[in-house]
C-alpha cells in the first residue's frame, strides 16, 4: 500500500512540475518584457527538466528491471 501511495505522490509532484512549466511558458508568451520572457522560459525549462528527471526515477521502475 505504501508503494502505491509513494508512486501516486511522485506522479502528483511530476504533474505539478509540468503544470508550472506550462504556466511559465504561457507567461513568457504573453509578456512584452524581453527580460521577463527569457527568465520565464529559463524557469519553465528547469521545471520541465525536473519533471523529466522524476519520470526517469519513478519509484518502483528500476526494481522490476533489476537495476
DRENDO-1510 file (C-alpha; in Angstrom, 1 decimal, always signed):
<recs>
REC; n; res; u; v; w
REC; 1; UNK; +0.0; +0.0; +0.0 .
REC; 2; UNK; +2.8; +2.4; +0.9 .
REC; 3; UNK; +4.4; +1.8; -2.5 .
REC; 4; UNK; +1.2; +2.7; -4.4 .
REC; 5; UNK; +0.9; +5.9; -2.2 .
REC; 6; UNK; +4.6; +6.8; -2.9 .
REC; 7; UNK; +4.1; +6.3; -6.6 .
REC; 8; UNK; +0.9; +8.4; -6.6 .
REC; 9; UNK; +2.6; +11.2; -4.7 .
REC; 10; UNK; +5.6; +11.0; -7.0 .
REC; 11; UNK; +3.3; +11.3; -10.0 .
REC; 12; UNK; +1.5; +14.3; -8.4 .
REC; 13; UNK; +4.7; +16.1; -7.9 .
REC; 14; UNK; +5.8; +15.3; -11.5 .
REC; 15; UNK; +2.5; +16.7; -12.8 .
REC; 16; UNK; +2.8; +19.9; -10.7 .
REC; 17; UNK; +6.2; +20.5; -12.3 .
REC; 18; UNK; +4.7; +20.1; -15.7 .
REC; 19; UNK; +1.9; +22.5; -14.9 .
REC; 20; UNK; +4.2; +25.1; -13.5 .
REC; 21; UNK; +6.4; +24.8; -16.7 .
REC; 22; UNK; +3.3; +25.2; -18.8 .
REC; 23; UNK; +2.2; +28.3; -16.9 .
REC; 24; UNK; +5.6; +29.9; -17.2 .
REC; 25; UNK; +5.7; +29.3; -20.9 .
REC; 26; UNK; +2.3; +31.0; -21.1 .
REC; 27; UNK; +3.5; +34.0; -19.1 .
REC; 28; UNK; +6.5; +34.2; -21.4 .
REC; 29; UNK; +4.2; +34.2; -24.4 .
REC; 30; UNK; +2.1; +37.0; -23.0 .
REC; 31; UNK; +4.7; +39.3; -21.6 .
REC; 32; UNK; +6.1; +42.2; -23.6 .
REC; 33; UNK; +9.3; +42.4; -21.4 .
REC; 34; UNK; +12.1; +40.5; -23.1 .
REC; 35; UNK; +14.0; +40.0; -19.8 .
REC; 36; UNK; +10.9; +38.6; -18.1 .
REC; 37; UNK; +10.2; +36.4; -21.2 .
REC; 38; UNK; +13.7; +35.0; -21.1 .
REC; 39; UNK; +13.5; +34.4; -17.3 .
REC; 40; UNK; +10.1; +32.6; -17.6 .
REC; 41; UNK; +11.4; +30.4; -20.3 .
REC; 42; UNK; +14.5; +29.5; -18.2 .
REC; 43; UNK; +12.4; +28.6; -15.2 .
REC; 44; UNK; +10.0; +26.6; -17.5 .
REC; 45; UNK; +12.9; +24.6; -18.7 .
REC; 46; UNK; +14.1; +23.9; -15.2 .
REC; 47; UNK; +10.7; +22.7; -14.1 .
REC; 48; UNK; +10.3; +20.6; -17.2 .
REC; 49; UNK; +13.7; +19.1; -16.7 .
REC; 50; UNK; +12.8; +18.3; -13.1 .
REC; 51; UNK; +9.6; +16.5; -14.3 .
REC; 52; UNK; +11.7; +14.5; -16.8 .
REC; 53; UNK; +14.2; +13.6; -14.0 .
REC; 54; UNK; +11.3; +12.5; -11.8 .
REC; 55; UNK; +9.8; +10.4; -14.6 .
REC; 56; UNK; +13.2; +8.6; -15.0 .
REC; 57; UNK; +13.4; +7.9; -11.3 .
REC; 58; UNK; +9.8; +7.0; -10.6 .
REC; 59; UNK; +9.6; +4.7; -7.5 .
REC; 60; UNK; +9.4; +1.0; -8.5 .
REC; 61; UNK; +10.6; +1.4; -12.1 .
REC; 62; UNK; +14.1; +0.1; -11.6 .
REC; 63; UNK; +13.1; -2.7; -9.2 .
REC; 64; UNK; +11.4; -4.8; -11.9 .
REC; 65; UNK; +14.4; -4.5; -14.2 .
REC; 66; UNK; +16.9; -5.5; -11.6 .
REC; 67; UNK; +18.6; -2.0; -11.6 .
</recs>
